[in-house]
């Protein structure tokens, strides 16, 4: 199955802005994070098709997953 | 029609005299007087807000000079709210100022935010921001939240019960700003976006950043809105 991975802010550094990945059926949000070498605690929010997603959410063919780091300064 | 002061005349096609009167009768609390808070307070004062509550326990340090509007070489060492007060009185003496050299804490919220119509988050830590949202909602106050880090920023509006800040920041432990710092242009841009939302909220206009946030990337020059699904 194919899933579009979109990265924001610092997550793009050394990675990419947007990439389509071929994933095995049953792949979860957590597995994508692990492949990206992003720890769950480094993520402020993860959206799948525009909705907050849990780490254990199973991805489906055609999903769009977006990852944001916490931007918390003032 | 009531007297429309010359200083606001140039705004009149954007902010009607009726709305200007509303703004002059409103109170905004700005929590944090650093990078974001400085610009937010300045813009609200120039807009002619009736009353500004400024809260910051910190003093100006040399490291603030790169980005904070109220930080000048002469005032290093003085409390941030004191420097803010001096500048804002020069900008618009009609604005009533309430300055608290204090750190925002949930248990002090009722005292610090008394009479506020809108609260602007200009804090520099995620736990403090979560605490502020809880406090605002307990007091039935709308919150304009904002955050910055390096080239990046975000802004949104959270009404009582929305829990937008909790959903957006609930998971991240430490913001990337702790590594990236903040250049001068990021707080200026994001603070201006926050003030636009604060004004719309004060005037009862529908907020397009409710249940949402605007993700700002000044490196890629991208502004994109994302939704927090209800």
Interface residues (C-beta under 8 A of the other chain):
Chain A: X8 X9 X10 X17 X40 X41 X42 X43 X44 X45 X47 X50 X51 X52 X66 X68 X69 X70 X71 X72 X73 X74
Chain B: X32 X34 X35 X36 X37 X121 X122 X123 X124 X125 X126 X129 X146 X147 X148 X149 X150 X151 X152 X153 X154 X167 X168 X169 X170 X171 X172 X173 X174 X175 X176 X177 X178 X180 X181 X182 X187 X215 X217 X220 X226 X227 X228 X229
